[in-house]
Amino acid sequence: MAPSLKGILFMCGGVLCLALGDALTKWLGAVHSPLQIIFFRTLVSLPLIVLIARFSGGLRTLGTRRPGVHLLRGLIFTATMITFMWGLVLLPLATATAIAFAAPLFVTLLSVPLLGERVDRPTWLATLLGFVGVLVVVRPGAAGFQPAMLVVVAAALFYALTMITARRYGEGEQLWAMVFYTTLVPCLAASLTLPWVWQTPAPLHWLGFLAAGVLGVGAMVGITQAFRYAPAAIAAPFDYTALLWATLLGWGFWGEMPDPWVFAGGSLIIASGLAIAYQERRVALNRRPSL
C-alpha cells in the first residue's frame, strides 16, 4: 500500500475515533459534569499513552526540561475540553463540530502577535473567509443563534492557543512527552473538583468513560501516524470528514439534522482551511533551496 494512502486511512480512522468520542461525551454529558468526564477520559488515556511511549522510544521520551510550559499547555487544554464538552451537550453534534473547525483560523490570527510570523495576503483572505463561515453558522442576533455556540468558539480559541504553544515551545521536546503532560494536567485539575461534581456512574456509563478514553488515544495515534506516512497537504484535508461523521452520529442517535446554514458556514470554514493549508505548502516549497 502506498504511504500516502496509509496516511489518508490513518487520518480517517483517527477522525472517526474523535467523532465517536465526541458522541460518547455528548451522551455522558446528559448526566455527568464535563469535569467528571474529563477526569475519567484522561485517567483511561494516561496509561495507554505511557504504554505507547514505552514502545516508541522508551519511557525517557516522557522526560522534559520545561515543566512550566507543560503546565500552561495543560491548563489551556483543560479549558478547551471544558468548553467543547459543554458545547457538545447543548448543541447538535454537527453544529459544534463545524464551529470547532475555526481553530486553525485562530492559529493563523494569533501566530502574528504571539509567534512573530508573517502572514501573506492570500492566507489573510482565506482566514477572513473562514470567519465569515463561523458567522454564518453562529448567526449572532438571528433566530437560530444559541449562546452555547459562543462556548464552542471559545473552545476553538483555547485549542488554537494549545497549538500555538506547541509551535513555540515544542522544539526539543518529545512528542509523547507533550501528549502525556497535556493529558496529565487536565486529569489532576479535574480530580480536584470531583467532591463537588461527582455523580455515581451507571454500569453502562463506566463503559462509556472507558471507551471515550480509548478512542481519545486512538485519535491521537491515528492522526500522528497519518502525518508520518503522508505529507500534511494530503492528510490534513481528511480531518474535515469529522463533519460527515458528526452529522451521521447526531442524526442516528439524537435525531439531529443541522439546518442549511450550518452546512453552508461549515463549507466556507472547510474551504478556508484547505486554502490556508495549500498556501502554506506553496510558500514552504518556494522557500526550499534549489539544488
WOHU-V293409 format. One record per pair of residues at least 12 apart in sequence whose C-alpha atoms are under 7 Angstrom apart, sorted by the first residue. I is the first residue (numbers start at 1). J is the second residue. D is the distance in Angstrom with one decimal. If there is no record, write none. Layout:
# WOHU-V293409
i: <I:I>
j: <J:J>
d: <D:D>
This chain:
# WOHU-V293409
i: <3:3:4:4:6:7:7:7:7:7:7:8:8:8:10:10:10:10:11:11:11:11:11:11:12:13:14:14:14:14:14:15:15:15:16:16:17:17:17:17:18:18:18:19:19:19:21:21:21:23:24:24:25:26:26:28:29:30:32:33:34:34:34:35:35:36:36:36:36:37:38:38:38:39:39:39:40:41:41:41:41:42:42:42:43:44:44:44:45:45:45:46:46:46:49:53:61:61:61:62:62:62:63:64:64:70:70:71:73:73:73:74:74:74:74:74:75:75:76:76:77:77:77:77:78:79:80:80:80:83:83:83:83:84:84:87:87:87:87:90:91:92:92:93:93:93:94:94:94:94:94:95:95:96:97:97:98:98:99:99:99:100:100:100:101:102:102:102:103:103:103:103:104:104:105:105:106:106:107:107:111:115:123:123:126:126:126:127:129:129:130:130:130:133:133:133:133:134:134:136:136:137:137:137:233:233:233:237:240>
j: <229:230:229:230:229:225:226:227:229:230:235:226:235:238:222:223:225:226:222:223:226:235:238:239:238:222:218:219:220:222:223:219:239:242:242:245:215:216:218:219:215:216:219:242:245:246:212:215:216:249:208:212:85:88:89:205:89:89:199:197:82:85:86:82:190:190:194:197:198:209:186:187:190:187:190:191:209:209:210:212:213:183:187:213:187:210:213:214:213:214:217:180:183:184:180:176:174:176:177:174:176:177:177:173:177:181:182:185:162:165:182:181:182:183:185:186:185:186:158:162:158:159:162:182:186:158:155:158:159:151:152:154:155:152:155:148:149:151:152:148:148:250:256:246:247:250:243:246:247:250:258:258:262:152:243:246:243:266:134:152:153:152:153:156:269:134:156:269:156:157:159:160:160:273:127:130:157:160:160:164:164:168:276:279:272:275:276:272:268:272:268:269:272:265:266:268:269:265:269:261:265:261:262:265:277:278:281:274:270>
d: <5.1:6.2:5.8:4.4:6.3:6.7:3.9:6.4:4.7:4.7:6.1:6.3:5.3:6.9:4.8:6.3:6.3:4.9:5.8:5.0:5.1:6.4:6.4:6.7:6.3:6.1:6.3:3.9:6.7:4.2:5.3:6.2:6.1:5.8:6.7:6.8:5.1:6.8:6.3:5.1:6.7:6.4:5.6:6.1:6.2:6.0:5.0:5.8:6.5:7.0:6.4:6.4:6.8:5.5:5.0:6.9:5.8:6.6:6.2:6.2:5.9:6.0:6.5:6.8:5.3:6.7:6.5:6.7:6.6:7.0:7.0:6.7:6.5:4.9:5.3:6.0:5.9:5.9:7.0:5.9:4.2:5.9:5.4:6.3:6.3:6.3:5.0:6.8:5.0:6.2:6.0:6.7:6.7:6.9:6.4:6.1:5.7:6.5:6.0:7.0:6.2:4.1:6.3:6.7:6.9:5.9:6.6:6.5:5.8:6.8:6.3:6.6:4.4:6.8:4.9:6.1:6.6:6.7:6.1:6.3:6.8:6.5:6.2:6.8:5.0:6.7:4.7:5.2:5.7:5.7:6.2:6.9:5.2:5.4:5.2:5.6:6.8:6.0:5.5:6.4:6.9:6.6:6.1:5.5:6.8:5.4:5.9:4.8:4.9:6.7:6.7:6.7:6.2:6.4:6.2:6.9:6.4:5.2:6.2:6.5:6.3:6.3:6.6:5.1:6.7:7.0:6.0:6.8:4.4:6.0:6.3:5.2:6.5:6.9:5.6:6.8:6.1:5.8:5.0:6.5:7.0:6.9:5.5:6.6:4.9:6.1:6.2:6.1:6.6:6.0:5.8:4.3:4.9:4.0:6.2:4.9:5.2:6.0:6.8:6.2:4.9:5.7:4.8:5.0:6.3:6.6:6.8:6.4:6.8>
